[in-house]
Amino acid sequence: MARPPDGVRRDAQDQKARRPSRKAVYVIPSMLTTANIFCGFYSVMESLAGARVLAVAFDPHGTLVPMVDSALPVAVEHFDRAAITIGFAALFDLLDGRVARMTNTTSEFGLELDSIADVVSFGIAPAVLAFAWGYGQLPDLHNVGWAASFLFLICGALRLARFNVQARRPSPHPPKNPKADKKAFVGMPIPIAATMVAAIVHFWPTPLRFTGEVHLWSLRIGSQTFLGTALVVLVACLALLMVSTIRYSSFKNVGVGNRNPRIIVLGFALAGVTVWFYSRYALLILATVYASHGVVAKLWSLVKPRRASADHSELELDGKPQGSKLAADEHR
């Protein structure tokens, strides 16, 4: 059997060497998911460190000790880092999915690993952060806050389980509206709920127990108990939104088929610069807008059909539909 010439054989070997390894491509999304898990774990450890620092600021009777002035800045730094790392976890979660779709390396293993990472980074981490930084430090809300954090965690796990079931939906039973399913999530995504909690802590990293009456210009917002109660209600609402059927935009088609991609690049650049220099305000605004836009769209959809039916009733004359009137006119 004739062997290929040496030149042809060397070219084939060079092409094989230059060809990227398929296994290496599969590793990239898994590494991003691992970074996501690390950020979630790091956030939990920072929240616990902040709570431990605050524990030395009170004696067993709940009164402040003299060392609180030195302990409070350290606790604030721990809670701020815990919130920031949840934001980085959301970034890695966004990247691993995009990279897997771009390289066509999606797999069952990657889906399961991503779900575990989301439970850690966007379920346990924000639940512990909200408890350690917020209502867990207030004796009147300790038990209620414990229940709110657990509700957030279990609803996030249920949201991920529902998403996995929908992702494995067999082809003989396609979704009722594939375009709507592609453009929107059913229920608030768990990373958004987690970043909402993280954005609040990053905006105001001082623990609620050390927060006096908050004044916004001349408006007095409230005391520690009021703010803690508001945080409990917010966490519970985020939990219920995750298991709801309210649709949230997925932004998967952003930049796809756009005739002028420079606008998309410029928008991302401006958003990145804004977040870099004004992260406390920008992240809170972005998280609030996204978390509320699904509810606003749902309310608008409930109001819109009523207006359409009211307009349709105005077109009816003498109890007859407009189509019957047009048919009668044609027979005249």
C-alpha angles and dihedrals in degrees: 000000000000117000120220117258118272092248094055091045093051091049090053091049091049092051090049091050092049093047109097115244113254091218091054090053090052090052095059098071090043091053090052090050089050089053087052091054091047091053091051092049091046090051092053091050092049091050091051090047090053092049090049091053091051091050091066091052092069131055121223089272092058098250123132120259123215094257093067091098090064097037098051098065090050092051091048090054092050093050092046091052090048090055094045093051090054086057091052089049089056089051092052090046090055093047098048092055094046093046092048091052094044093050094038091236100131113140142165090254091054092049093052093045091049091052092052090048091051092051090053100040101033102025111035098025099055092039091055092042094052090048098044096042100033136019096003089072092056113082093210093055101035098106095037090049091051089056092046092053092049090048089053091051097047094045089051090052091049090049091054092046091053091048092052091049090051091047090054094045108142118245096241087067105049121180117272092241111021094181092054091047090051095049098042143040120229103236128000111306111246094235089060092051090049094047089050090060091042092049091054092050092045090051093050109016094170107107115252092240089065094043117103125193108325116223122197103194101305095338118100109215100189150267133287095279092049093050092045091051090048090052091050090051092047094050091048092049091050089051093052092045090056092059095039126100094239110129123234123193114256096200088214091137095051108128094005111127093356111153093208109040091172089079091056092048091048091049093052091046092052091046091050093050091047092050092046096054101028102027097147094058100030096051093047092049094046094047092047094048094050095043092051101039093078092053092046091049091049092051090047091052090053092052097041098065090052090055091047092051090048090052090048092052090055090059092059114096122199091346093302124115118246091245092059091051091052091049091051091051091054092056092053 
